[in-house]
């Protein structure tokens, strides 16, 4: 059996799971997987939300991904 995960990795995993626990954020992530250059307005239309709400979801998701990139890269 290997070493237990570090506290930093556990905290990051919890943050990622929190991000993905939201239906709208999952829909946004899936839409961007298929078309990474979609505008906020186009995403808002796809997920049936206001652009301001989508923008807030994107900001939260970006912050999490930025932390994970810095931790692993």
Secondary structure, 3 states (H helix, E strand, C coil): CCCCCCHHHHHHHHHHHHHHCCHHHHHHHHHHHHCCCCCHHHHHHHHCCCHHHHHHHHHHHHHHHHHHHHHHC
